[in-house]
Amino acid sequence: MKKLKNKRSEINTLWPKCLSGIFLIFLIACSQSKEKADLIVHNAVIYTVDSTFSNAQSFAIKDGKFIAVGSNEEISQKYEAKENIDAEGKAVYPGFIDSHCHFYHYGKGLYEINLVATKSFSEVITRIKEFKNDPNNKWIIGRGWDQNDWTKKEYPDLKSLDSLFPDKPVFLERIDGHAALVNTAGLREAGITPETKISGGVIEMKNGKLTGILVDNAVDLVKNVIPKATKEAIKKYLLTAQENCFSVGLTTVDDAGLDKNIINAIDDLQKSDDLKMRLYAMLSDNKENKDYYFKNSVYVTPRLTVRSFKFYGDGALGSRGACLLQPYSDKPETSGFFLHAKAHYDSAAINMADKNFQMNTHCIGDSAVRFFLKLYSATMKECKISDSTSKTNFKNIRWRLEHFQICSPEDLKLLEEMSKNGNLIASVQPTHASSDMYWAEERIGKERMKNAYAYNDILKASGRIALGTDFPVENINPMYTFYAATARKDLKGFPEGGFQIENALSRENTLRGMTIWGAYANYEDDKKGSIEKGKYADFVILDKDIMKCELDSVPKVRVISTYVNGELVYHGGTENTK
């Protein structure tokens, strides 16, 4: 009996040790059975922006792509990673996409005279005097003035510039890029005289003399003689633009209007891993670009997509170049104009369809919108592209109207018809509404104003809408886009009830417009735009949840971290990384 008791005692002593050993073996086995990941983010409020707009708590990343998305328990039980980020309950979103901007020219402008928010032409002159221009520069170049912000809301003239710079050319571009003030030395360099004629633009004259104001195609006469940037300068512009864009959560930018040499520079910098920003390039409408890309077809890498051309239909509302169905209310002698003969666009549309390139057209006035809606519709009916004949495997034609600022109600019906199969995308910039609302009604009158910047009406008709900023025309920050789209206010909170608030977008649809719908507009919705398995691991962590916080606090929301391909490209806050 005593021996039996001793045996039992030994068993009781050994049993916990056995259990501990078995548990340890179990843990080791479990650990060994977990799949390896490069990065796991957990304890987050993740807006996946998938088809159901679902939320998640955690995701795992490997080789630059999301490999799993789910709850904390689901991811932790199946995956382990070298790096783990505790988001501490912060909101995480897909990387933001700016569907219409000028990335390269934004970077270039950071090294020129900044004339944004000047309150008078005398302030423009002051900024020119204060700017430390490189004496080796043959031109003085500035950008960003807007006469609509001045007490005297009229175009300036060249007299002050001539007195200060009688021999050095000066080129000062308006905020929208559709007008410029040039001094006599600059006009002389471009060969512009009172006898110079231009189609699709204006060379302003008063009392038989040049004022220095050029509008739309006339601006290009001067741009074409300004010395081109060196390779070193181009690199500097692109990398500076990238740094600023990452700091506000942008991971893809659609650069509207690029030439082959800039695209080559972008491609080289991406291949050397200096430029990590993803770019969707819209080629400028010129012979060199067409000759090369029509021959060589589209060009796609993981970071660069070249498959579209950007066309200018009309000018801008601020410089009265937008083409209207009826005359301007504040200048009845003009209705604006198209920048090319309509036959140019007819042949361009056929070429775009034939060569499998996307056609993206700048349309601001209601006349331009109507013309291109009809042109797109007719072309799509005549030139159906099937997967079997498409060199680039386009599922369908996804052509875009950029800006889409003024649209008559009857034309929304055509938009609805064309959007049923996803064939047409409206690409708009919500901050244009909050910038233009002070003076737009003077331009077009009260009745037409009801159909201007009507983003919710456009969304109802089209089913999706791509959102951007048009920077540097507007600020690069997508938080301003979100606020302008949802609250319809400027950064001062004006107007109190929101500008034409019936056309505000919901928060969900605004986030879609900044992510998955932007990706769709680029034929890239299978690669990016949502946090889903198999897509590029581009995501942003914000310090506040823009889907839940007070709407008026959105412009002050800050980016904590921006990731591209699972790689940290910007860090401006605190997060628990192990």
C-alpha positions in Angstrom: 0.0 0.0 0.0 2.8 2.3 0.9 4.5 1.6 -2.5 1.3 2.4 -4.3 1.0 5.7 -2.5 4.5 6.6 -3.5 3.8 5.7 -7.1 0.8 7.9 -7.1 2.8 10.7 -5.6 5.4 10.4 -8.4 2.7 10.5 -11.0 1.1 13.6 -9.4 4.5 15.3 -9.4 5.3 14.3 -13.0 1.9 15.0 -14.5 2.1 18.8 -14.5 5.6 18.6 -15.9 4.2 16.4 -18.7 1.4 18.8 -19.4 3.8 21.7 -19.5 6.0 19.8 -21.9 3.0 18.8 -24.1 1.8 22.5 -24.1 5.3 23.7 -25.0 5.4 21.2 -27.9 2.0 22.4 -28.9 3.0 26.0 -28.9 6.2 25.2 -30.9 4.1 23.2 -33.4 1.6 26.1 -33.7 4.4 28.6 -34.1 6.0 26.5 -36.8 2.7 26.1 -38.6 2.1 29.8 -38.8 2.6 31.4 -42.2 5.3 34.0 -42.5 4.5 37.6 -43.2 6.6 40.7 -43.5 4.3 43.0 -41.6 1.2 42.7 -39.5 -1.0 45.6 -38.5 -3.4 44.9 -35.7 -5.7 46.6 -33.2 -6.9 49.0 -35.9 -10.2 50.3 -37.3 -9.6 49.3 -40.9 -11.9 50.6 -43.7 -11.3 48.1 -46.4 -13.4 49.9 -49.0 -14.2 46.5 -50.5 -17.5 45.8 -52.3 -19.4 45.7 -49.0 -17.5 48.6 -47.3 -16.5 46.2 -44.5 -14.4 46.9 -41.5 -11.5 44.8 -40.2 -9.1 44.9 -37.3 -5.9 43.4 -38.7 -4.1 42.5 -41.9 -0.9 40.7 -43.0 1.5 41.8 -45.7 4.0 39.8 -47.7 6.1 40.8 -50.7 4.3 44.2 -50.9 0.8 42.8 -51.0 -2.0 42.1 -48.6 -2.2 38.4 -48.0 -5.0 38.3 -45.4 -7.5 40.8 -43.8 -9.6 40.0 -40.8 -10.0 40.2 -37.0 -7.1 40.4 -34.6 -7.6 36.7 -33.7 -7.8 35.5 -37.2 -4.6 37.1 -38.3 -2.6 36.4 -35.1 -3.5 32.7 -35.1 -2.5 32.2 -38.7 0.4 34.6 -39.3 3.6 35.8 -37.7 5.8 38.7 -39.0 9.2 40.3 -38.4 7.4 43.6 -37.8 4.1 44.1 -36.0 2.3 47.4 -35.7 -0.2 48.0 -32.9 -2.4 50.7 -34.4 -3.9 51.4 -30.9 -7.4 51.8 -32.3 -6.4 54.3 -35.0 -8.2 54.4 -38.3 -6.5 52.8 -41.4 -7.6 53.4 -45.0 -6.4 52.3 -48.4 -3.8 54.7 -49.8 -5.4 57.8 -51.2 -5.5 58.4 -54.9 -5.6 61.9 -56.4 -7.4 61.3 -59.7 -6.5 64.5 -61.4 -3.4 66.6 -60.5 -0.2 67.9 -62.0 2.4 66.2 -59.9 5.5 67.2 -61.9 4.4 70.8 -62.4 3.6 71.0 -58.7 7.1 70.0 -57.8 8.5 72.5 -60.4 6.4 75.3 -59.0 7.9 74.8 -55.5 11.0 76.3 -56.9 9.3 79.3 -58.6 7.6 82.4 -57.2 4.5 81.5 -55.3 1.7 84.0 -56.1 -1.1 82.0 -54.4 -3.5 84.0 -52.1 -2.2 87.4 -53.2 -4.8 90.0 -52.4 -3.7 92.6 -55.1 -1.4 93.0 -58.0 0.9 95.2 -55.9 1.4 92.1 -53.6 2.3 90.1 -56.7 5.0 92.7 -57.5 6.2 92.6 -53.8 6.6 88.8 -54.0 8.6 89.0 -57.2 11.0 91.5 -55.6 11.4 89.4 -52.5 12.1 86.2 -54.4 15.7 85.2 -54.6 15.9 84.3 -58.3 19.0 82.5 -59.5 20.8 85.0 -61.7 21.6 82.2 -64.1 17.9 81.8 -64.9 17.1 83.6 -68.1 13.4 84.0 -67.1 11.5 85.1 -64.0 8.7 82.6 -63.5 5.8 82.7 -61.0 2.4 81.0 -60.6 -0.8 81.3 -58.7 -2.3 84.8 -59.0 -6.1 85.1 -59.2 -7.7 88.4 -59.9 -11.0 87.1 -58.4 -9.3 87.3 -55.0 -8.3 91.0 -55.5 -10.4 94.1 -54.6 -10.0 95.2 -58.2 -11.2 92.0 -59.9 -9.6 92.7 -63.3 -6.7 91.4 -65.2 -3.4 93.3 -64.5 -1.2 94.6 -67.3 2.5 94.5 -68.1 3.4 98.1 -67.3 4.8 97.5 -63.8 6.8 94.4 -65.0 8.3 96.4 -67.9 9.5 99.1 -65.6 11.1 96.6 -63.2 12.4 94.2 -65.8 12.8 95.9 -69.2 15.2 93.3 -70.5 14.5 90.1 -68.6 11.5 88.0 -69.6 8.8 87.5 -66.9 6.1 84.9 -67.1 3.4 84.8 -64.4 0.8 82.1 -64.7 -2.7 82.4 -63.3 -3.8 79.9 -60.6 -5.7 77.7 -63.1 -2.9 77.6 -65.7 -5.2 78.9 -68.3 -4.0 82.5 -68.4 -0.7 84.3 -67.8 0.7 87.8 -67.6 3.9 88.3 -69.6 6.1 91.4 -69.9 7.3 92.9 -73.1 10.6 91.1 -73.0 8.8 87.8 -72.7 6.4 88.6 -75.5 9.3 89.5 -77.7 11.0 86.2 -77.0 7.8 84.4 -78.1 7.5 86.6 -81.2 4.1 87.9 -80.1 3.1 91.2 -81.7 -0.3 93.0 -82.0 -0.6 91.3 -85.4 -0.3 87.7 -83.9 -3.4 85.6 -84.4 -4.3 82.6 -82.2 -7.1 80.0 -82.4 -8.5 78.6 -79.1 -7.1 81.5 -77.0 -6.8 85.2 -76.5 -4.0 87.7 -76.9 -5.5 90.7 -75.0 -5.1 94.1 -76.5 -6.3 97.6 -75.4 -6.1 100.6 -77.6 -4.2 98.6 -80.1 -1.5 97.6 -77.6 -0.6 94.3 -76.0 -1.6 94.2 -72.3 0.5 91.1 -71.6 -2.5 89.0 -70.8 -2.6 85.7 -72.6 -5.4 83.1 -72.3 -5.3 79.3 -73.1 -3.5 78.5 -76.4 -1.9 81.9 -76.4 -0.1 80.9 -73.1 1.6 78.1 -75.0 3.3 80.5 -77.4 5.4 81.7 -74.5 5.7 78.3 -72.7 7.3 76.9 -75.8 10.2 79.3 -75.7 11.0 79.0 -72.0 14.2 76.9 -71.5 13.4 73.2 -70.6 14.4 71.9 -67.2 17.6 69.8 -66.9 17.6 66.2 -65.9 18.9 67.2 -62.4 16.1 69.7 -62.0 13.4 67.3 -63.1 14.6 64.8 -60.5 14.6 67.5 -57.8 11.0 68.5 -58.7 9.7 64.9 -58.7 11.3 63.9 -55.4 10.2 67.1 -53.6 6.6 66.5 -54.9 6.7 62.9 -53.7 7.9 63.9 -50.2 5.0 66.4 -49.8 2.4 64.0 -51.2 3.4 61.1 -49.0 3.0 63.4 -46.0 -0.7 63.9 -46.7 -1.4 60.2 -47.4 -1.3 60.1 -51.2 0.1 56.8 -52.7 -1.1 57.2 -56.3 -1.4 60.4 -58.3 -2.9 60.8 -61.8 -0.7 63.4 -63.6 -2.8 65.1 -66.2 -0.6 66.1 -69.1 2.9 64.7 -69.4 5.4 64.4 -72.2 7.6 61.4 -73.0 10.8 62.9 -71.5 9.1 63.4 -68.1 7.6 60.0 -68.2 11.1 58.5 -68.9 12.5 60.4 -65.9 9.7 59.1 -63.7 10.3 55.5 -64.9 14.1 55.8 -64.3 13.6 57.1 -60.8 11.1 54.4 -60.0 13.4 51.7 -61.2 16.2 53.1 -59.1 13.8 53.0 -56.2 14.1 56.7 -55.5 10.6 57.5 -56.7 8.2 55.2 -54.8 5.0 57.1 -55.6 2.7 55.3 -58.0 1.7 57.4 -61.1 -1.0 57.1 -63.6 0.2 59.2 -66.5 -2.1 61.0 -68.9 -0.1 61.9 -72.0 -0.3 65.4 -73.4 -2.1 65.7 -76.8 0.9 66.2 -79.1 2.5 64.5 -82.1 5.6 63.2 -80.3 3.6 61.4 -77.7 1.2 59.9 -80.2 3.9 58.7 -82.6 5.8 56.9 -79.9 3.0 55.4 -77.8 0.7 54.5 -80.7 3.6 52.5 -82.1 4.7 50.9 -78.7 1.3 50.6 -77.1 0.6 51.1 -73.4 3.3 50.9 -70.8 2.7 49.4 -67.4 5.0 48.7 -64.4 4.0 48.1 -60.8 4.4 51.8 -60.2 3.7 53.5 -63.5 0.8 53.2 -65.9 0.8 55.0 -69.3 -2.4 54.2 -71.1 -4.3 57.5 -71.5 -4.2 60.8 -73.3 -5.3 64.1 -71.8 -7.2 66.5 -74.1 -8.2 70.1 -73.5 -11.8 70.6 -74.5 -12.2 74.2 -73.3 -10.6 76.6 -70.9 -11.4 77.6 -67.3 -14.3 79.4 -65.8 -12.1 81.9 -63.9 -10.5 83.2 -67.1 -13.8 82.9 -69.1 -12.4 80.3 -71.4 -14.9 77.6 -70.3 -17.2 77.0 -73.3 -20.8 77.7 -72.4 -24.1 77.0 -74.2 -25.1 80.7 -73.5 -23.0 83.8 -73.0 -21.2 84.6 -69.7 -23.5 86.6 -67.4 -20.7 89.1 -66.5 -19.4 89.4 -70.1 -22.2 88.8 -72.6 -20.0 89.3 -75.6 -18.3 85.9 -75.1 -19.4 82.3 -74.4 -15.9 80.9 -74.1 -14.3 78.6 -76.7 -13.0 75.2 -77.6 -9.2 74.9 -77.7 -9.3 73.0 -81.0 -11.5 72.6 -84.0 -14.2 70.0 -83.3 -12.8 67.8 -86.1 -9.6 67.4 -84.0 -11.5 65.7 -81.2 -13.5 63.6 -83.6 -10.3 62.0 -85.1 -8.7 61.8 -81.7 -11.6 59.8 -80.3 -11.3 57.3 -83.2 -7.6 57.0 -82.6 -8.0 56.5 -78.9 -10.4 53.7 -79.4 -8.4 52.1 -82.3 -5.2 52.2 -80.3 -6.8 51.1 -77.0 -5.9 54.3 -75.1 -8.1 56.0 -72.6 -9.4 59.4 -73.6 -9.6 61.9 -70.8 -10.9 65.3 -71.7 -10.9 68.6 -69.8 -14.5 69.8 -69.8 -15.7 72.7 -67.6 -18.4 74.6 -69.5 -21.8 73.0 -70.2 -21.2 73.3 -74.0 -18.0 71.3 -73.7 -19.6 68.7 -71.4 -22.4 68.2 -73.9 -20.1 67.9 -76.9 -17.9 65.3 -75.4 -20.7 63.3 -73.9 -22.1 63.0 -77.4 -18.7 62.4 -79.0 -17.8 59.6 -76.4 -21.2 58.0 -76.9 -21.0 57.9 -80.7 -17.4 56.7 -80.6 -18.2 53.9 -78.2 -21.1 52.7 -80.3 -19.0 52.7 -83.4 -15.7 51.3 -82.0 -16.5 48.5 -79.6 -13.3 47.0 -78.2 -13.6 43.3 -77.3 -11.2 41.4 -75.1 -10.3 39.1 -78.0 -9.0 42.0 -80.2 -7.5 44.2 -77.4 -3.8 44.1 -77.2 -4.0 45.4 -73.6 -7.0 43.2 -72.5 -9.2 46.1 -71.7 -12.5 44.8 -70.2 -14.3 47.8 -71.6 -13.8 51.4 -72.5 -13.5 53.6 -69.4 -13.2 57.1 -70.8 -13.2 60.2 -68.5 -14.5 63.7 -68.4 -12.2 65.8 -66.2 -13.7 68.6 -64.0 -17.3 68.2 -65.3 -18.1 71.5 -63.6 -21.3 72.7 -65.4 -23.8 70.2 -66.8 -27.4 70.8 -67.9 -30.0 68.4 -66.4 -30.8 66.8 -69.8 -27.1 65.9 -70.3 -27.1 64.0 -67.0 -29.5 61.6 -68.6 -26.9 60.8 -71.3 -24.3 60.4 -68.6 -26.5 57.9 -66.9 -27.0 55.9 -70.1 -23.3 55.8 -70.8 -22.4 54.9 -67.2 -24.5 51.7 -67.1 -21.6 49.6 -68.2 -18.9 51.7 -66.5 -17.9 53.2 -69.8 -17.7 56.8 -68.6 -16.2 58.3 -65.4 -16.6 61.8 -64.1 -13.4 63.0 -62.5 -14.1 66.0 -60.3 -12.2 68.2 -57.8 -14.4 69.1 -54.8 -12.2 71.9 -53.6 -12.9 73.7 -56.9 -16.4 74.2 -55.6 -15.3 75.7 -52.3 -12.8 78.0 -54.1 -15.0 79.1 -56.9 -18.3 79.6 -54.9 -17.5 83.3 -54.2 -17.5 84.4 -57.8 -18.9 81.6 -60.0 -22.5 82.8 -59.9 -21.3 86.2 -61.3 -19.9 84.3 -64.3 -22.8 82.0 -65.1 -25.9 83.4 -63.3 -28.2 81.9 -60.7 -30.0 79.4 -63.0 -26.9 77.7 -64.4 -25.3 77.8 -61.0 -27.8 75.2 -59.8 -26.2 72.7 -62.2 -22.6 73.6 -61.4 -20.3 71.5 -59.1 -23.3 69.1 -58.8 -21.3 66.2 -57.5 -24.1 64.2 -55.9 -26.3 64.6 -59.1 -23.3 63.4 -61.1 -22.8 60.4 -58.8 -26.5 59.5 -59.0 -26.3 59.5 -62.8 -23.0 57.7 -63.1 -22.8 55.3 -60.2 -19.2 56.3 -59.3 -17.1 59.4 -59.3 -13.3 59.8 -59.1 -12.0 62.6 -56.8 -8.9 64.7 -57.0 -7.6 68.2 -56.4 -6.0 69.5 -59.7 -3.0 70.5 -57.6 -1.2 72.9 -57.7 -4.4 74.7 -58.7 -5.7 73.6 -55.3 -3.9 72.3 -52.2 -2.5 68.7 -52.3 -4.2 67.6 -49.1 -6.9 64.9 -49.6 -8.4 65.9 -46.2 -9.4 69.1 -47.9 -11.0 67.1 -50.7 -12.9 65.0 -48.1 -14.1 68.1 -46.3 -15.1 70.0 -49.4 -17.0 67.0 -50.8 -19.0 66.2 -47.6 -19.4 69.6 -45.9 -19.2 71.8 -49.0 -17.3 74.5 -47.1 -14.0 76.3 -47.3 -11.3 76.0 -44.7 -12.9 78.9 -42.7 -16.1 76.9 -42.3 -18.0 79.1 -44.8 -20.8 79.0 -45.6 -22.3 77.8 -42.4 -24.9 75.5 -44.0 -22.6 74.4 -46.8 -22.5 75.6 -50.4 -25.4 74.0 -52.4 -25.4 71.3 -49.7 -27.9 69.1 -51.6 -24.9 68.1 -53.8 -22.7 67.0 -50.9 -21.4 63.5 -51.1 -21.7 61.0 -48.2 -18.6 60.1 -46.3 -18.6 56.6 -47.6 -18.9 57.7 -51.2 -16.2 60.4 -50.7 -13.8 57.7 -49.4 -14.7 55.5 -52.4 -14.0 58.4 -54.7 -10.6 58.9 -53.1 -9.7 55.2 -53.3 -11.5 52.4 -55.2 -13.3 54.6 -57.7 -10.1 56.4 -58.5 -8.5 53.0 -59.1 -11.4 52.0 -61.3 -10.9 55.2 -63.4 -7.3 54.0 -63.9 -8.2 50.4 -64.9 -6.4 49.5 -61.6 -9.2 48.4 -59.3 -7.9 44.8 -59.4 -4.6 46.0 -58.0 -5.3 48.9 -55.6 -8.0 51.1 -54.1 -9.0 48.8 -51.3 -7.5 46.7 -48.5 -8.1 43.2 -49.9 -6.1 40.0 -50.3 -3.8 40.2 -53.4 -3.8 44.0 -53.8 -0.8 46.3 -53.3 -0.2 47.0 -49.6 -0.8 50.8 -49.9 -2.4 52.2 -46.8 -2.6 55.2 -44.5 -3.0 55.6 -40.8 -4.7 58.8 -39.6 -4.8 60.4 -36.1 -8.6 60.7 -36.3 -11.3 58.7 -38.0 -12.7 60.8 -40.8 -15.7 58.5 -41.1 -16.8 59.4 -37.5 -15.2 62.6 -36.3 -16.8 66.0 -36.3 -16.9 67.0 -40.0 -15.5 70.5 -39.3 -12.4 68.9 -37.7 -11.5 66.9 -40.9 -9.2 69.6 -42.4 -7.0 69.3 -39.3 -6.7 65.5 -39.4 -3.1 64.5 -39.6 -1.3 61.5 -41.3 0.5 59.3 -38.8 2.0 57.0 -41.4 1.9 56.3 -45.2 2.9 52.9 -46.6 3.5 51.9 -50.2 4.0 48.3 -51.0 4.1 47.6 -47.3 7.0 49.9 -47.0 6.9 53.0 -44.6 7.4 56.0 -46.8 6.3 58.7 -44.4 6.1 58.8 -40.6 4.8 61.9 -38.8 3.3 60.6 -35.6 3.4 57.9 -33.0 2.5 54.3 -33.3 3.6 51.2 -31.4 6.0 49.3 -33.7 7.7 46.1 -32.5 
